[in-house]
Amino acid sequence: MRYRLTFIAGAAVGYVLGARAGRERYEALRKGAQRIAQNPVVRNTAEAAAVNGRSLAARAFDKVGNRVPASVADRVRSLREQRGGDEDEWGTSNT
């Protein structure tokens, strides 16, 4: 019961503080997040991480592919076919 009361009190305080911050603060946070997301350095880093992740996942699957359930192997094969072989290693960013 004590934890429930603590949670309710925290939710109430959060609601009041959030309501006081209002729409202006929300818009400021949203614009800041958009600015970060549109930064070319951030986008290129995220894209490089995605490419490296796909590469590591492919290598890991190649090593343990015979030990995964057939449904997983079928899904991986399907995704590889959808992606095709014409994709380069640099990703798909417009930056």
Gaussian input, Z-matrix of N, CA and C with variables (Angstrom, degrees):
# hf/3-21g

backbone

0 1
 N
 C     1     B1
 C     2     B2     1     A1
 N     3     B3     2     A2     1     D1
 C     4     B4     3     A3     2     D2
 C     5     B5     4     A4     3     D3
 N     6     B6     5     A5     4     D4
 C     7     B7     6     A6     5     D5
 C     8     B8     7     A7     6     D6
 N     9     B9     8     A8     7     D7
 C    10    B10     9     A9     8     D8
 C    11    B11    10    A10     9     D9
 N    12    B12    11    A11    10    D10
 C    13    B13    12    A12    11    D11
 C    14    B14    13    A13    12    D12
 N    15    B15    14    A14    13    D13
 C    16    B16    15    A15    14    D14
 C    17    B17    16    A16    15    D15
 N    18    B18    17    A17    16    D16
 C    19    B19    18    A18    17    D17
 C    20    B20    19    A19    18    D18
 N    21    B21    20    A20    19    D19
 C    22    B22    21    A21    20    D20
 C    23    B23    22    A22    21    D21
 N    24    B24    23    A23    22    D22
 C    25    B25    24    A24    23    D23
 C    26    B26    25    A25    24    D24
 N    27    B27    26    A26    25    D25
 C    28    B28    27    A27    26    D26
 C    29    B29    28    A28    27    D27
 N    30    B30    29    A29    28    D28
 C    31    B31    30    A30    29    D29
 C    32    B32    31    A31    30    D30
 N    33    B33    32    A32    31    D31
 C    34    B34    33    A33    32    D32
 C    35    B35    34    A34    33    D33
 N    36    B36    35    A35    34    D34
 C    37    B37    36    A36    35    D35
 C    38    B38    37    A37    36    D36
 N    39    B39    38    A38    37    D37
 C    40    B40    39    A39    38    D38
 C    41    B41    40    A40    39    D39
 N    42    B42    41    A41    40    D40
 C    43    B43    42    A42    41    D41
 C    44    B44    43    A43    42    D42
 N    45    B45    44    A44    43    D43
 C    46    B46    45    A45    44    D44
 C    47    B47    46    A46    45    D45
 N    48    B48    47    A47    46    D46
 C    49    B49    48    A48    47    D47
 C    50    B50    49    A49    48    D48
 N    51    B51    50    A50    49    D49
 C    52    B52    51    A51    50    D50
 C    53    B53    52    A52    51    D51
 N    54    B54    53    A53    52    D52
 C    55    B55    54    A54    53    D53
 C    56    B56    55    A55    54    D54
 N    57    B57    56    A56    55    D55
 C    58    B58    57    A57    56    D56
 C    59    B59    58    A58    57    D57
 N    60    B60    59    A59    58    D58
 C    61    B61    60    A60    59    D59
 C    62    B62    61    A61    60    D60
 N    63    B63    62    A62    61    D61
 C    64    B64    63    A63    62    D62
 C    65    B65    64    A64    63    D63
 N    66    B66    65    A65    64    D64
 C    67    B67    66    A66    65    D65
 C    68    B68    67    A67    66    D66
 N    69    B69    68    A68    67    D67
 C    70    B70    69    A69    68    D68
 C    71    B71    70    A70    69    D69
 N    72    B72    71    A71    70    D70
 C    73    B73    72    A72    71    D71
 C    74    B74    73    A73    72    D72
 N    75    B75    74    A74    73    D73
 C    76    B76    75    A75    74    D74
 C    77    B77    76    A76    75    D75
 N    78    B78    77    A77    76    D76
 C    79    B79    78    A78    77    D77
 C    80    B80    79    A79    78    D78
 N    81    B81    80    A80    79    D79
 C    82    B82    81    A81    80    D80
 C    83    B83    82    A82    81    D81
 N    84    B84    83    A83    82    D82
 C    85    B85    84    A84    83    D83
 C    86    B86    85    A85    84    D84
 N    87    B87    86    A86    85    D85
 C    88    B88    87    A87    86    D86
 C    89    B89    88    A88    87    D87
 N    90    B90    89    A89    88    D88
 C    91    B91    90    A90    89    D89
 C    92    B92    91    A91    90    D90
 N    93    B93    92    A92    91    D91
 C    94    B94    93    A93    92    D92
 C    95    B95    94    A94    93    D93
 N    96    B96    95    A95    94    D94
 C    97    B97    96    A96    95    D95
 C    98    B98    97    A97    96    D96
 N    99    B99    98    A98    97    D97
 C   100   B100    99    A99    98    D98
 C   101   B101   100   A100    99    D99
 N   102   B102   101   A101   100   D100
 C   103   B103   102   A102   101   D101
 C   104   B104   103   A103   102   D102
 N   105   B105   104   A104   103   D103
 C   106   B106   105   A105   104   D104
 C   107   B107   106   A106   105   D105
 N   108   B108   107   A107   106   D106
 C   109   B109   108   A108   107   D107
 C   110   B110   109   A109   108   D108
 N   111   B111   110   A110   109   D109
 C   112   B112   111   A111   110   D110
 C   113   B113   112   A112   111   D111
 N   114   B114   113   A113   112   D112
 C   115   B115   114   A114   113   D113
 C   116   B116   115   A115   114   D114
 N   117   B117   116   A116   115   D115
 C   118   B118   117   A117   116   D116
 C   119   B119   118   A118   117   D117
 N   120   B120   119   A119   118   D118
 C   121   B121   120   A120   119   D119
 C   122   B122   121   A121   120   D120
 N   123   B123   122   A122   121   D121
 C   124   B124   123   A123   122   D122
 C   125   B125   124   A124   123   D123
 N   126   B126   125   A125   124   D124
 C   127   B127   126   A126   125   D125
 C   128   B128   127   A127   126   D126
 N   129   B129   128   A128   127   D127
 C   130   B130   129   A129   128   D128
 C   131   B131   130   A130   129   D129
 N   132   B132   131   A131   130   D130
 C   133   B133   132   A132   131   D131
 C   134   B134   133   A133   132   D132
 N   135   B135   134   A134   133   D133
 C   136   B136   135   A135   134   D134
 C   137   B137   136   A136   135   D135
 N   138   B138   137   A137   136   D136
 C   139   B139   138   A138   137   D137
 C   140   B140   139   A139   138   D138
 N   141   B141   140   A140   139   D139
 C   142   B142   141   A141   140   D140
 C   143   B143   142   A142   141   D141
 N   144   B144   143   A143   142   D142
 C   145   B145   144   A144   143   D143
 C   146   B146   145   A145   144   D144
 N   147   B147   146   A146   145   D145
 C   148   B148   147   A147   146   D146
 C   149   B149   148   A148   147   D147
 N   150   B150   149   A149   148   D148
 C   151   B151   150   A150   149   D149
 C   152   B152   151   A151   150   D150
 N   153   B153   152   A152   151   D151
 C   154   B154   153   A153   152   D152
 C   155   B155   154   A154   153   D153
 N   156   B156   155   A155   154   D154
 C   157   B157   156   A156   155   D155
 C   158   B158   157   A157   156   D156
 N   159   B159   158   A158   157   D157
 C   160   B160   159   A159   158   D158
 C   161   B161   160   A160   159   D159
 N   162   B162   161   A161   160   D160
 C   163   B163   162   A162   161   D161
 C   164   B164   163   A163   162   D162
 N   165   B165   164   A164   163   D163
 C   166   B166   165   A165   164   D164
 C   167   B167   166   A166   165   D165
 N   168   B168   167   A167   166   D166
 C   169   B169   168   A168   167   D167
 C   170   B170   169   A169   168   D168
 N   171   B171   170   A170   169   D169
 C   172   B172   171   A171   170   D170
 C   173   B173   172   A172   171   D171
 N   174   B174   173   A173   172   D172
 C   175   B175   174   A174   173   D173
 C   176   B176   175   A175   174   D174
 N   177   B177   176   A176   175   D175
 C   178   B178   177   A177   176   D176
 C   179   B179   178   A178   177   D177
 N   180   B180   179   A179   178   D178
 C   181   B181   180   A180   179   D179
 C   182   B182   181   A181   180   D180
 N   183   B183   182   A182   181   D181
 C   184   B184   183   A183   182   D182
 C   185   B185   184   A184   183   D183
 N   186   B186   185   A185   184   D184
 C   187   B187   186   A186   185   D185
 C   188   B188   187   A187   186   D186
 N   189   B189   188   A188   187   D187
 C   190   B190   189   A189   188   D188
 C   191   B191   190   A190   189   D189
 N   192   B192   191   A191   190   D190
 C   193   B193   192   A192   191   D191
 C   194   B194   193   A193   192   D192
 N   195   B195   194   A194   193   D193
 C   196   B196   195   A195   194   D194
 C   197   B197   196   A196   195   D195
 N   198   B198   197   A197   196   D196
 C   199   B199   198   A198   197   D197
 C   200   B200   199   A199   198   D198
 N   201   B201   200   A200   199   D199
 C   202   B202   201   A201   200   D200
 C   203   B203   202   A202   201   D201
 N   204   B204   203   A203   202   D202
 C   205   B205   204   A204   203   D203
 C   206   B206   205   A205   204   D204
 N   207   B207   206   A206   205   D205
 C   208   B208   207   A207   206   D206
 C   209   B209   208   A208   207   D207
 N   210   B210   209   A209   208   D208
 C   211   B211   210   A210   209   D209
 C   212   B212   211   A211   210   D210
 N   213   B213   212   A212   211   D211
 C   214   B214   213   A213   212   D212
 C   215   B215   214   A214   213   D213
 N   216   B216   215   A215   214   D214
 C   217   B217   216   A216   215   D215
 C   218   B218   217   A217   216   D216
 N   219   B219   218   A218   217   D217
 C   220   B220   219   A219   218   D218
 C   221   B221   220   A220   219   D219
 N   222   B222   221   A221   220   D220
 C   223   B223   222   A222   221   D221
 C   224   B224   223   A223   222   D222
 N   225   B225   224   A224   223   D223
 C   226   B226   225   A225   224   D224
 C   227   B227   226   A226   225   D225
 N   228   B228   227   A227   226   D226
 C   229   B229   228   A228   227   D227
 C   230   B230   229   A229   228   D228
 N   231   B231   230   A230   229   D229
 C   232   B232   231   A231   230   D230
 C   233   B233   232   A232   231   D231
 N   234   B234   233   A233   232   D232
 C   235   B235   234   A234   233   D233
 C   236   B236   235   A235   234   D234
 N   237   B237   236   A236   235   D235
 C   238   B238   237   A237   236   D236
 C   239   B239   238   A238   237   D237
 N   240   B240   239   A239   238   D238
 C   241   B241   240   A240   239   D239
 C   242   B242   241   A241   240   D240
 N   243   B243   242   A242   241   D241
 C   244   B244   243   A243   242   D242
 C   245   B245   244   A244   243   D243
 N   246   B246   245   A245   244   D244
 C   247   B247   246   A246   245   D245
 C   248   B248   247   A247   246   D246
 N   249   B249   248   A248   247   D247
 C   250   B250   249   A249   248   D248
 C   251   B251   250   A250   249   D249
 N   252   B252   251   A251   250   D250
 C   253   B253   252   A252   251   D251
 C   254   B254   253   A253   252   D252
 N   255   B255   254   A254   253   D253
 C   256   B256   255   A255   254   D254
 C   257   B257   256   A256   255   D255
 N   258   B258   257   A257   256   D256
 C   259   B259   258   A258   257   D257
 C   260   B260   259   A259   258   D258
 N   261   B261   260   A260   259   D259
 C   262   B262   261   A261   260   D260
 C   263   B263   262   A262   261   D261
 N   264   B264   263   A263   262   D262
 C   265   B265   264   A264   263   D263
 C   266   B266   265   A265   264   D264
 N   267   B267   266   A266   265   D265
 C   268   B268   267   A267   266   D266
 C   269   B269   268   A268   267   D267
 N   270   B270   269   A269   268   D268
 C   271   B271   270   A270   269   D269
 C   272   B272   271   A271   270   D270
 N   273   B273   272   A272   271   D271
 C   274   B274   273   A273   272   D272
 C   275   B275   274   A274   273   D273
 N   276   B276   275   A275   274   D274
 C   277   B277   276   A276   275   D275
 C   278   B278   277   A277   276   D276
 N   279   B279   278   A278   277   D277
 C   280   B280   279   A279   278   D278
 C   281   B281   280   A280   279   D279
 N   282   B282   281   A281   280   D280
 C   283   B283   282   A282   281   D281
 C   284   B284   283   A283   282   D282

   B1=1.4412
   B2=1.5265
   B3=1.3325
   B4=1.4547
   B5=1.5306
   B6=1.3286
   B7=1.4558
   B8=1.5273
   B9=1.3133
   B10=1.4580
   B11=1.5307
   B12=1.3304
   B13=1.4625
   B14=1.5315
   B15=1.3278
   B16=1.4577
   B17=1.5261
   B18=1.3299
   B19=1.4588
   B20=1.5266
   B21=1.3148
   B22=1.4647
   B23=1.5270
   B24=1.3365
   B25=1.4647
   B26=1.5272
   B27=1.3173
   B28=1.4654
   B29=1.5125
   B30=1.3303
   B31=1.4612
   B32=1.5252
   B33=1.3158
   B34=1.4689
   B35=1.5289
   B36=1.3187
   B37=1.4682
   B38=1.5268
   B39=1.3266
   B40=1.4676
   B41=1.5080
   B42=1.3192
   B43=1.4573
   B44=1.5310
   B45=1.3231
   B46=1.4605
   B47=1.5223
   B48=1.3387
   B49=1.4617
   B50=1.5232
   B51=1.3245
   B52=1.4562
   B53=1.5157
   B54=1.3141
   B55=1.4598
   B56=1.5293
   B57=1.3278
   B58=1.4606
   B59=1.5237
   B60=1.3316
   B61=1.4588
   B62=1.5219
   B63=1.2982
   B64=1.4515
   B65=1.5153
   B66=1.3002
   B67=1.4534
   B68=1.5261
   B69=1.3399
   B70=1.4659
   B71=1.5239
   B72=1.3199
   B73=1.4650
   B74=1.5176
   B75=1.3185
   B76=1.4658
   B77=1.5244
   B78=1.3134
   B79=1.4616
   B80=1.5292
   B81=1.3326
   B82=1.4725
   B83=1.5282
   B84=1.3315
   B85=1.4649
   B86=1.5239
   B87=1.3325
   B88=1.4590
   B89=1.5259
   B90=1.3363
   B91=1.4688
   B92=1.5208
   B93=1.3214
   B94=1.4636
   B95=1.5190
   B96=1.3321
   B97=1.4632
   B98=1.5229
   B99=1.3293
   B100=1.4621
   B101=1.5191
   B102=1.3368
   B103=1.4505
   B104=1.5334
   B105=1.3263
   B106=1.4602
   B107=1.5219
   B108=1.3309
   B109=1.4612
   B110=1.5230
   B111=1.3373
   B112=1.4526
   B113=1.5273
   B114=1.3107
   B115=1.4534
   B116=1.5309
   B117=1.3468
   B118=1.4618
   B119=1.5294
   B120=1.3153
   B121=1.4630
   B122=1.5278
   B123=1.3224
   B124=1.4573
   B125=1.5213
   B126=1.3253
   B127=1.4647
   B128=1.5234
   B129=1.3371
   B130=1.4573
   B131=1.5221
   B132=1.3276
   B133=1.4560
   B134=1.5225
   B135=1.3139
   B136=1.4654
   B137=1.5283
   B138=1.3173
   B139=1.4515
   B140=1.5252
   B141=1.3318
   B142=1.4614
   B143=1.5289
   B144=1.3244
   B145=1.4590
   B146=1.5242
   B147=1.3223
   B148=1.4673
   B149=1.5222
   B150=1.3285
   B151=1.4610
   B152=1.5237
   B153=1.3333
   B154=1.4608
   B155=1.5209
   B156=1.3119
   B157=1.4602
   B158=1.5167
   B159=1.3398
   B160=1.4684
   B161=1.5175
   B162=1.3202
   B163=1.4578
   B164=1.5282
   B165=1.3316
   B166=1.4621
   B167=1.5241
   B168=1.3299
   B169=1.4620
   B170=1.5317
   B171=1.3229
   B172=1.4673
   B173=1.5305
   B174=1.3354
   B175=1.4714
   B176=1.5274
   B177=1.3182
   B178=1.4616
   B179=1.5182
   B180=1.3354
   B181=1.4584
   B182=1.5163
   B183=1.3272
   B184=1.4595
   B185=1.5318
   B186=1.3330
   B187=1.4632
   B188=1.5260
   B189=1.3197
   B190=1.4609
   B191=1.5196
   B192=1.3022
   B193=1.4607
   B194=1.5062
   B195=1.3266
   B196=1.4628
   B197=1.5274
   B198=1.3467
   B199=1.4645
   B200=1.5265
   B201=1.3175
   B202=1.4636
   B203=1.5236
   B204=1.3151
   B205=1.4779
   B206=1.5274
   B207=1.2920
   B208=1.4672
   B209=1.5297
   B210=1.3272
   B211=1.4640
   B212=1.5281
   B213=1.3235
   B214=1.4626
   B215=1.5249
   B216=1.3101
   B217=1.4610
   B218=1.5296
   B219=1.3238
   B220=1.4706
   B221=1.5219
   B222=1.3308
   B223=1.4694
   B224=1.5222
   B225=1.3243
   B226=1.4618
   B227=1.5185
   B228=1.3161
   B229=1.4595
   B230=1.5241
   B231=1.3263
   B232=1.4608
   B233=1.5312
   B234=1.3146
   B235=1.4671
   B236=1.5186
   B237=1.3302
   B238=1.4707
   B239=1.5201
   B240=1.3286
   B241=1.4584
   B242=1.5270
   B243=1.3246
   B244=1.4632
   B245=1.5154
   B246=1.3112
   B247=1.4586
   B248=1.5202
   B249=1.2983
   B250=1.4520
   B251=1.5141
   B252=1.3115
   B253=1.4531
   B254=1.5090
   B255=1.3453
   B256=1.4571
   B257=1.5248
   B258=1.3298
   B259=1.4509
   B260=1.5277
   B261=1.3271
   B262=1.4573
   B263=1.5201
   B264=1.3432
   B265=1.4574
   B266=1.5052
   B267=1.3106
   B268=1.4577
   B269=1.5065
   B270=1.2899
   B271=1.4563
   B272=1.5078
   B273=1.3346
   B274=1.4592
   B275=1.5108
   B276=1.3242
   B277=1.4501
   B278=1.5206
   B279=1.3274
   B280=1.4540
   B281=1.5063
   B282=1.3305
   B283=1.4626
   B284=1.4968
   A1=110.99
   A2=115.69
   A3=119.75
   A4=110.71
   A5=116.76
   A6=120.19
   A7=111.18
   A8=115.84
   A9=119.85
   A10=110.44
   A11=116.59
   A12=120.47
   A13=110.97
   A14=116.56
   A15=120.32
   A16=110.96
   A17=115.95
   A18=119.72
   A19=111.15
   A20=116.71
   A21=120.63
   A22=110.53
   A23=116.42
   A24=119.76
   A25=110.55
   A26=117.66
   A27=121.26
   A28=112.11
   A29=116.07
   A30=119.69
   A31=110.72
   A32=116.92
   A33=120.34
   A34=110.67
   A35=117.10
   A36=120.57
   A37=109.92
   A38=116.91
   A39=120.34
   A40=112.57
   A41=116.46
   A42=120.62
   A43=110.84
   A44=116.33
   A45=120.10
   A46=110.50
   A47=116.92
   A48=119.36
   A49=111.40
   A50=116.68
   A51=120.37
   A52=111.96
   A53=116.47
   A54=120.24
   A55=110.74
   A56=116.50
   A57=119.46
   A58=111.35
   A59=116.21
   A60=119.03
   A61=109.76
   A62=115.97
   A63=121.22
   A64=115.57
   A65=113.45
   A66=122.90
   A67=112.19
   A68=117.25
   A69=119.72
   A70=110.80
   A71=116.14
   A72=119.58
   A73=110.51
   A74=116.81
   A75=120.48
   A76=110.42
   A77=117.07
   A78=121.14
   A79=110.93
   A80=116.70
   A81=119.95
   A82=110.86
   A83=117.07
   A84=120.27
   A85=111.41
   A86=116.02
   A87=120.00
   A88=111.19
   A89=116.97
   A90=120.24
   A91=110.91
   A92=116.78
   A93=120.34
   A94=111.85
   A95=116.39
   A96=120.26
   A97=111.02
   A98=117.82
   A99=120.59
   A100=110.88
   A101=116.83
   A102=120.83
   A103=110.81
   A104=116.04
   A105=119.87
   A106=110.50
   A107=117.48
   A108=121.30
   A109=112.20
   A110=118.01
   A111=120.83
   A112=113.01
   A113=117.30
   A114=121.42
   A115=108.88
   A116=118.60
   A117=120.49
   A118=113.41
   A119=117.96
   A120=120.20
   A121=109.94
   A122=116.92
   A123=121.36
   A124=109.99
   A125=117.16
   A126=120.84
   A127=111.19
   A128=117.04
   A129=119.38
   A130=111.61
   A131=117.10
   A132=120.36
   A133=110.82
   A134=117.26
   A135=120.93
   A136=110.60
   A137=116.42
   A138=119.98
   A139=111.51
   A140=116.14
   A141=120.00
   A142=110.67
   A143=116.90
   A144=120.46
   A145=110.72
   A146=117.22
   A147=120.61
   A148=111.06
   A149=116.94
   A150=120.74
   A151=110.01
   A152=116.41
   A153=119.84
   A154=111.31
   A155=116.83
   A156=120.72
   A157=112.09
   A158=116.46
   A159=119.41
   A160=111.01
   A161=116.90
   A162=121.12
   A163=111.44
   A164=116.40
   A165=120.14
   A166=111.65
   A167=116.40
   A168=120.17
   A169=110.56
   A170=116.85
   A171=120.19
   A172=110.81
   A173=115.53
   A174=118.35
   A175=111.36
   A176=117.01
   A177=119.95
   A178=110.75
   A179=116.77
   A180=119.50
   A181=110.54
   A182=117.54
   A183=119.73
   A184=111.55
   A185=116.61
   A186=119.92
   A187=112.49
   A188=117.83
   A189=120.87
   A190=112.60
   A191=117.54
   A192=121.46
   A193=114.16
   A194=117.73
   A195=119.69
   A196=112.45
   A197=117.68
   A198=120.93
   A199=113.35
   A200=117.74
   A201=119.84
   A202=109.18
   A203=117.52
   A204=119.95
   A205=111.29
   A206=115.43
   A207=121.02
   A208=111.22
   A209=117.83
   A210=120.01
   A211=110.89
   A212=117.34
   A213=121.30
   A214=109.48
   A215=116.97
   A216=120.60
   A217=110.84
   A218=116.52
   A219=119.82
   A220=111.17
   A221=116.81
   A222=120.44
   A223=110.74
   A224=118.03
   A225=121.50
   A226=110.04
   A227=116.94
   A228=120.62
   A229=110.52
   A230=116.79
   A231=121.72
   A232=111.10
   A233=116.68
   A234=120.11
   A235=111.51
   A236=116.88
   A237=119.65
   A238=111.26
   A239=116.84
   A240=120.20
   A241=111.07
   A242=117.12
   A243=120.56
   A244=111.17
   A245=117.25
   A246=121.32
   A247=110.81
   A248=117.21
   A249=120.91
   A250=112.23
   A251=116.00
   A252=121.44
   A253=113.69
   A254=119.06
   A255=121.05
   A256=112.73
   A257=118.26
   A258=120.92
   A259=109.87
   A260=115.70
   A261=118.12
   A262=110.32
   A263=116.43
   A264=120.88
   A265=113.11
   A266=119.12
   A267=121.50
   A268=112.89
   A269=119.71
   A270=121.05
   A271=111.50
   A272=115.73
   A273=119.79
   A274=112.99
   A275=118.97
   A276=121.32
   A277=111.49
   A278=115.98
   A279=121.96
   A280=112.50
   A281=117.38
   A282=119.80
   A283=111.44
   D1=-36.95
   D2=-179.23
   D3=-62.56
   D4=-39.84
   D5=-179.24
   D6=-68.08
   D7=-35.78
   D8=178.77
   D9=-65.33
   D10=-43.18
   D11=178.41
   D12=-65.17
   D13=-39.31
   D14=177.49
   D15=-63.22
   D16=-41.65
   D17=178.50
   D18=-64.02
   D19=-45.04
   D20=-179.33
   D21=-63.13
   D22=-41.80
   D23=178.33
   D24=-63.96
   D25=-41.93
   D26=178.02
   D27=-63.91
   D28=-41.43
   D29=178.30
   D30=-64.28
   D31=-39.39
   D32=179.49
   D33=-65.68
   D34=-44.53
   D35=178.59
   D36=-62.76
   D37=-43.86
   D38=178.24
   D39=-61.12
   D40=-39.33
   D41=179.09
   D42=-65.15
   D43=-45.33
   D44=-179.00
   D45=-63.95
   D46=-46.17
   D47=179.76
   D48=-65.10
   D49=-38.23
   D50=177.91
   D51=-66.14
   D52=-38.79
   D53=179.18
   D54=-67.57
   D55=-35.46
   D56=178.35
   D57=-68.57
   D58=-36.86
   D59=-179.82
   D60=-62.66
   D61=-41.13
   D62=173.38
   D63=72.65
   D64=-171.79
   D65=-174.76
   D66=-66.75
   D67=-34.80
   D68=-177.42
   D69=-62.66
   D70=-43.84
   D71=-179.83
   D72=-66.70
   D73=-39.53
   D74=177.28
   D75=-59.55
   D76=-45.95
   D77=-179.73
   D78=-64.06
   D79=-39.78
   D80=178.46
   D81=-63.14
   D82=-42.88
   D83=178.00
   D84=-64.95
   D85=-40.81
   D86=-179.71
   D87=-64.36
   D88=-42.83
   D89=179.22
   D90=-65.31
   D91=-38.87
   D92=177.32
   D93=-63.07
   D94=-42.31
   D95=178.14
   D96=-65.70
   D97=-38.56
   D98=177.89
   D99=-65.39
   D100=-40.86
   D101=179.22
   D102=-60.64
   D103=-42.26
   D104=178.48
   D105=-66.49
   D106=-44.64
   D107=-177.53
   D108=-66.00
   D109=-28.69
   D110=-178.40
   D111=-90.98
   D112=-2.92
   D113=178.34
   D114=-65.32
   D115=126.81
   D116=-177.84
   D117=-59.06
   D118=-35.21
   D119=-179.93
   D120=-65.44
   D121=-42.97
   D122=179.72
   D123=-65.84
   D124=-43.99
   D125=-179.62
   D126=-63.60
   D127=-43.72
   D128=179.97
   D129=-66.44
   D130=-38.21
   D131=177.97
   D132=-65.03
   D133=-43.82
   D134=178.65
   D135=-63.72
   D136=-39.40
   D137=179.51
   D138=-67.33
   D139=-41.48
   D140=177.30
   D141=-62.68
   D142=-39.58
   D143=177.80
   D144=-64.20
   D145=-39.12
   D146=178.82
   D147=-65.69
   D148=-42.81
   D149=179.33
   D150=-63.77
   D151=-45.50
   D152=178.79
   D153=-63.84
   D154=-39.15
   D155=178.09
   D156=-62.65
   D157=-43.57
   D158=177.36
   D159=-63.02
   D160=-40.28
   D161=179.43
   D162=-63.99
   D163=-46.64
   D164=178.99
   D165=-64.68
   D166=-39.65
   D167=179.10
   D168=-64.32
   D169=-39.85
   D170=178.96
   D171=-64.79
   D172=-43.06
   D173=178.75
   D174=-65.65
   D175=-40.46
   D176=179.14
   D177=-64.66
   D178=-41.66
   D179=179.28
   D180=-65.35
   D181=-38.31
   D182=178.65
   D183=-62.22
   D184=-32.63
   D185=179.82
   D186=-76.53
   D187=-37.87
   D188=-174.89
   D189=-115.07
   D190=14.70
   D191=-175.51
   D192=-58.84
   D193=-32.06
   D194=-178.79
   D195=-79.15
   D196=-6.94
   D197=-178.64
   D198=-106.84
   D199=2.64
   D200=179.30
   D201=-95.79
   D202=157.15
   D203=178.27
   D204=-59.65
   D205=152.64
   D206=-177.58
   D207=-59.70
   D208=-35.70
   D209=-179.06
   D210=-64.39
   D211=-37.25
   D212=178.36
   D213=-69.25
   D214=-44.54
   D215=179.68
   D216=-61.61
   D217=-40.01
   D218=178.00
   D219=-64.36
   D220=-40.28
   D221=180.00
   D222=-66.07
   D223=-42.18
   D224=178.48
   D225=-62.97
   D226=-43.53
   D227=178.59
   D228=-61.46
   D229=-41.41
   D230=178.88
   D231=-62.96
   D232=-43.75
   D233=179.78
   D234=-65.88
   D235=-38.15
   D236=177.76
   D237=-64.59
   D238=-38.27
   D239=178.64
   D240=-67.73
   D241=-39.08
   D242=178.84
   D243=-64.43
   D244=-39.63
   D245=-177.39
   D246=-69.28
   D247=-34.62
   D248=177.03
   D249=75.93
   D250=173.10
   D251=-177.22
   D252=-99.86
   D253=-0.33
   D254=-175.91
   D255=-88.99
   D256=2.25
   D257=-178.60
   D258=-83.09
   D259=132.17
   D260=179.57
   D261=-82.62
   D262=176.94
   D263=-177.09
   D264=-82.25
   D265=-2.99
   D266=-172.81
   D267=-94.55
   D268=2.17
   D269=177.24
   D270=86.37
   D271=-161.06
   D272=-173.47
   D273=-128.82
   D274=18.61
   D275=-174.68
   D276=-71.94
   D277=153.17
   D278=176.27
   D279=-92.48
   D280=1.09
   D281=-176.09
   D282=-81.62

